[in-house]
Structures are given as C-alpha cells and as structure tokens.
Amino acid sequence: MIKEISYQTDAVNELVEKTIKLLDASGSRKKLVFKAPTGSGKTVMASQMLDELTTQLADEGREVALIWIAPNKLHQQSYLKMKNYFTETRVLCPVPYDELDHSAGGYIHPGEMFFVNWESINKDKNIMVRETESSASLYDLTRRTQEEYGLPIIVIIDEEHMFGGRAAKQSEKVLKNINPKIEIRISATPITMPDAMVTVSREQVIKEEMIKDGITINPLVSDPESGLSENEYLLEQALTKREEIKAAYERLDRRINPLLLIQLPNDNSETLDEEERSIIEMVKARLETVHDITTNNGRLAIWLSNDKQNLEGLENDHNMTEVLLFKQAIALGWDCPRAAVLLIFREIQSTSFGVQTVGRIMRMPEQKYYPDPLLNHGWVYTNLSRDRIEIVAEDMNYISKRTLKR
C-alpha cells in the first residue's frame, strides 16, 4: 500500500475527485494533467488513485476501462510495479496485449488495465493498430468497449512530454482513434493544456525527504600542470566525490554503496561514434589501471545497446558495482536511489541542464535525510565550461553551478 506521505495522499484524493468530475462532464478526450517531479512516486500515486477510483465507482454501480500508454519500454516497468501492487488489493488486473480478449466480440473488460508500449501503436503499419484475420486491432477493441459495452475509457499517458514535438501529430492521431473519455497525462514536465490539473511541487517532495535537497554542477576547469587530459581529470573528480560519499555512509553505519553514473555524449544514436569509443577506452583503462575497477571484478557495469554487463541487482543499495557506463537511452524511468554522482560528457550543442538530465541522482536511498549534508545532495560533473552551462529556468532554484577549485 501507499506510504503515508502527505503530498501523495493529497494528490491521490485530488486526482480521484477531478477524474470523477470529468467522467460526469459532457464530451470526450477530457485532459487531466498530473505534474509531479522525478522521485516523488508517480507510479505509486497513480496505482493508489486507480485503486480508489475503481472502488468508488463500483460503490456507485459504475465501471470504466483503463489503458496505460508509455514510451520506450517504460510500460513494462509500470506493468510489473502495478501487478505487484494489485496482487495485494485485487481491485484491478493489469494485462499485457497478449492477454486481452481478441475474439470477435472482444473488448477491454472492467477491472482490467491494458498496458501498451507507444512504439507498438505509433505507426499505421503496426500490427496492434491494424486488423488481421487472427486478431482485432486496438481501435476495434476500444470502439467496441465504448459503443457496444458502454464503458468509458480512461487512457493514462505516462511521461506525456515524450508525446510532443516530432511525435505530436501521430500522438494526436492515435488518441483521436481511441477517443477516450479522459486522458490522464503524467509528467514532471507536462506540455498539455489541461481541462484539470493536479500538481505536486518539488518543495513538497524535498520536505518529505524523498529526493535530494539540490543538485550542484561542477564544470571542468582545465589545469595543464596536472598531467591529465580534461576527461581524465573530470573522471578523477567524480570518483573522488563517490569515495567521499561512501565514507560518509560508512561513518553513519549505513550499508549503501553510492553509484557513479558516466553518461556518454550522444543522446540519440544507438551506435557508438569515434568520440564515444575514445571516451569508453579512456574510462575503462583508467578505472582498471588506477582504481582496479573492472567488469571482471564486478565494480564496473556497462549498459550500452551492444554491451550489457553486471546489470543484475544494480539498483540494490549494497550492490558491489561502483561505476555504471551508459547512454541516454536508459535514463527514462530507471530507478536507482543509490546513484549519487553523475559524470556527463556532453556534445557541444547540448548545453542545457534540467531535472530531465540529472533525474537519475535525485532520489534518496532510504527516503530520508542524513546528518551529513553531503549525502542529501546530488553531484554532477561535466566537460562543459561554467559559462556554457544553461540551467532550465524552472530548475534554477534546484540546480546550481560551481567552479571547481584546482
């Protein structure tokens, strides 16, 4: 069940109340935006909200059909979390596409919550959105659910900011075809003009000690006397900060092994370019020769499209891995509260920093603050000079930049 945190309880109550009001309103495609920062427990709050909504509607003799849409493979994470949650309450039954009723009269049954990967429905040629001899399309199922069985559909859109920009036109087409009664759009940075809105502020989440009290970016200052290249120096600074944090946990007798995340510069491509290969070689070589951190001894993990090592149990607080080398693709939805330091090799054109960039180090491992303020803060290192770093306006009171003293 939901942890007794005041902002979560308040948000759940407000979400249920506003959803019911929109259900009772005329028309379709009513938009309810749920804005909550990374680390606040959006999936937990959504689970509780859907639990209470379904229960309250049932008491009134009413039912709805539910669809959860998420980008990349985030729908799988949400499915597993909610399956675990509803195994206890038994109010809803999360189902993947293969378990839906695809018969001639098939529809989304009340009490089911259908989980969909956005990439499986965002093209007209995708099998889920076109009818075949063996199965009905998603659009046929949703039409039948609403028109023949009289069940209003609520679509929950996770990370809804990912459905704008270049994806906006196709997103609108898909949702128009589904034509739900309500769209509940969840994001830390929503882009939709809503009919109703529920907001959890970052200050509320900090007050409950769920996320770090702030993030500091320490941009690179070159020092030709050190004998290190800029990237080597940056790596050493990040490793030193990780060791400081580890020592602080040990002084408090906490069994937490802080994780250093090293993010490669190319945010989009799955393939490695020459610059990335050079950085990987440098990082691996220096970690091994200077610090005895390797994949063989389990202290280094790698998460690249063509190279995945030591990822099992990586999120556990006491996991032995100290450094993770990764690309941007893993950042969405990945939850590892022990991640404490982030080293970012940025491309020149990518100078903007916001919570979407540093979100992986925002969470508190035990959802509480410690006596040592070092442990309640997030630390970022980057190869961009201080005057090139642009903090997203909304996050300027949370992210600060400070020049390293050499």
Salt bridges, closest charged atoms under 4 A:
GLU14 OE2 - LYS18 NZ 2.81
GLU17 OE2 - LYS21 NZ 3.61
ASP24 OD1 - ARG62 NH2 2.74
GLU60 OE1 - ARG62 NH1 3.11
ASP101 OD2 - HIS109 NE2 3.38
ASP124 OD2 - LYS173 NZ 2.63
ASP140 OD1 - ARG143 NH2 2.89
ASP140 OD2 - ARG144 NH2 2.28
GLU147 OE1 - ARG143 NH1 3.70
GLU148 OE2 - ARG143 NH1 3.51
GLU159 OE1 - HIS161 ND1 3.67
GLU160 OE1 - ARG185 NH1 2.85
GLU172 OE2 - ARG29 NH1 2.70
GLU183 OE2 - ARG29 NE 2.51
GLU183 OE1 - ARG185 NH2 3.00
ASP213 OD1 - HIS377 ND1 2.83
ASP223 OD2 - ARG406 NH2 3.37
GLU236 OE2 - ARG286 NE 2.68
GLU236 OE2 - HIS291 NE2 2.91
GLU243 OE2 - ARG242 NH2 2.93
GLU244 OE1 - LYS241 NZ 3.31
GLU276 OE2 - LYS327 NZ 3.54
ASP307 OD2 - LYS284 NZ 3.97
GLU322 OE1 - ARG242 NH2 3.46
GLU322 OE2 - ARG299 NE 2.97
ASP335 OD1 - ARG363 NE 3.07
GLU366 OE2 - ARG254 NH2 2.50
ASP372 OD2 - ARG251 NH2 3.41
GLU394 OE2 - LYS35 NZ 2.80
ASP395 OD1 - ARG202 NH2 2.57
